[in-house]
């Protein structure tokens, strides 16, 4: 009976450079971007609706983006050493995941640097829409997912989190 290591070595030899790039960079980056873009929506928008204060929403958004980035970096790096699965360096995957999580959460936080919370919200809605379209395009381009199906899945998920933030913020 072949050992797990010899079986994996044979499988690893069949992985193409493109598949390796997907496993080591694209997939961890996509997970991070999706998590950062979606998981930070509720705290940012809840804060904006509850306080009507752009500065406070910005601080909450920045804290959520930084915290989520650190959390996701450690989660990815500690989840798999890469030897058994062939996913490569856990440190590289952790850095990619953490950085993309931060970026995904911070981009729609930036509009709250505008002092007028209503203008900031309008710009943030637009940024979130662009983020969700970019995520859908990455899934289409690299994961061979239908663009329409990807848009539907990403927008439904993001919409649910966004709606929860509004409902909590207005309560």
C-alpha positions in Angstrom: 0.0 0.0 0.0 1.6 3.4 -1.0 2.2 5.9 1.7 0.4 9.2 1.8 3.6 11.1 1.0 4.3 9.0 -2.1 0.7 9.4 -3.3 0.9 13.1 -2.7 4.2 13.4 -4.5 2.6 11.8 -7.6 -0.4 14.1 -7.4 1.8 17.1 -6.8 3.6 16.3 -10.1 0.3 16.6 -11.9 -0.5 20.1 -10.6 0.1 22.7 -13.3 1.7 26.1 -12.7 -1.8 27.7 -13.2 -3.3 25.4 -10.6 -0.5 26.1 -8.2 -1.1 29.9 -8.7 -4.8 29.3 -8.0 -4.1 27.3 -4.8 -1.4 29.5 -3.4 -2.4 33.1 -4.4 -5.8 33.4 -6.1 -7.9 31.3 -3.7 -6.4 32.7 -0.5 -6.7 36.2 -1.9 -10.3 35.7 -3.0 -11.3 34.3 0.4 -9.7 37.3 2.0 -11.3 39.8 -0.4 -14.7 38.2 0.1 -14.4 38.1 3.9 -13.1 41.7 4.2 -15.7 43.1 1.8 -18.6 41.3 3.3 -17.8 40.9 7.0 -17.0 44.6 7.6 -20.3 45.8 6.1 -22.5 45.3 9.1 -20.3 47.1 11.7 -19.5 50.0 9.4 -23.1 50.6 8.2 -24.6 49.9 11.6 -22.3 52.5 13.1 -23.1 55.1 10.4 -26.9 54.6 10.8 -26.7 54.5 14.6 -24.4 57.5 15.1 -24.9 59.6 12.0 -21.1 60.3 12.4 -18.7 59.7 9.6 -15.6 59.8 11.8 -17.0 57.2 14.1 -18.0 55.0 11.2 -14.5 55.4 9.7 -12.8 54.4 13.0 -15.1 51.3 13.4 -14.5 50.4 9.7 -10.7 50.8 10.1 -10.7 48.7 13.2 -12.9 46.0 11.6 -10.6 45.9 8.5 -7.4 45.6 10.5 -8.9 43.1 13.0 -10.3 41.0 10.2 -7.1 41.1 8.2 -5.0 39.9 11.2 -7.5 37.2 12.1 -7.7 35.9 8.5 -3.9 36.0 8.1 -3.5 33.8 11.1 -6.4 31.5 10.3 -5.0 30.8 6.8 -1.4 30.4 7.9 -2.3 28.1 10.8 -4.9 26.0 8.9 -2.6 24.1 6.7 1.2 23.8 6.5 1.0 23.2 2.8 2.8 19.9 2.8 -0.2 17.6 2.7 -2.3 19.7 0.4 0.3 21.2 -1.9 -1.0 24.7 -1.2 2.5 26.1 -0.6 3.9 28.3 2.1 1.5 29.0 5.0 3.2 32.3 5.6 2.7 33.5 2.0 -0.9 32.3 2.0 -1.5 34.0 5.4 0.0 37.3 4.1 -2.1 37.2 0.9 -5.3 36.4 2.8 -4.7 38.9 5.5 -3.8 41.7 3.0 -6.8 41.1 0.8 -9.1 40.9 3.8 -7.8 44.3 5.0 -8.2 45.8 1.5 -11.7 44.4 1.1 -12.7 45.9 4.4 -10.9 49.2 4.1 -12.0 50.3 0.7 -15.6 50.9 1.6 -14.4 52.5 4.9 -12.5 55.2 3.0 -15.7 57.2 2.0 -16.3 57.9 5.7 -13.3 60.3 5.7 -15.9 62.6 4.1 -17.4 64.6 7.0 -21.0 64.5 5.7 -22.3 61.0 6.6 -25.0 61.0 3.9 -22.5 61.7 1.1 -20.1 59.2 2.7 -22.9 56.6 2.6 -23.7 57.2 -1.0 -20.0 56.8 -2.0 -19.7 53.7 0.2 -22.7 52.1 -1.5 -21.0 52.7 -4.8 -17.6 51.3 -3.5 -19.3 48.2 -2.2 -21.0 47.6 -5.5 -17.7 47.8 -7.3 -16.1 45.5 -4.7 -18.8 42.9 -5.3 -18.4 43.1 -9.1 -14.7 42.7 -8.8 -15.1 39.6 -6.6 -17.6 38.2 -9.1 -15.1 38.9 -12.0 -12.3 37.2 -10.1 -14.5 34.1 -9.5 -15.5 34.2 -13.2 -11.9 34.7 -14.4 -10.0 32.3 -12.2 -12.5 29.9 -10.7 -14.5 29.4 -14.0 -17.7 30.4 -12.3 -20.5 31.9 -14.5 -20.3 35.6 -14.1 -24.1 35.9 -13.7 -24.2 33.2 -11.1 -21.2 34.6 -9.3 -22.8 38.1 -9.2 -26.0 36.6 -7.8 -24.2 34.6 -5.1 -21.9 37.5 -4.1 -24.6 40.2 -4.1 -27.1 38.0 -2.1 -24.4 37.3 0.5 -23.2 40.9 0.6 -26.8 42.2 0.6 -27.8 40.1 3.6 -24.8 41.4 5.7 -25.5 45.0 4.5 -29.1 44.7 5.4 -28.3 43.4 8.9 -26.0 46.3 9.4 -28.7 48.8 8.5 -31.4 47.0 10.6 -29.1 46.9 13.6 -28.0 50.5 13.2 -31.5 51.8 12.9 -32.8 49.9 16.0 
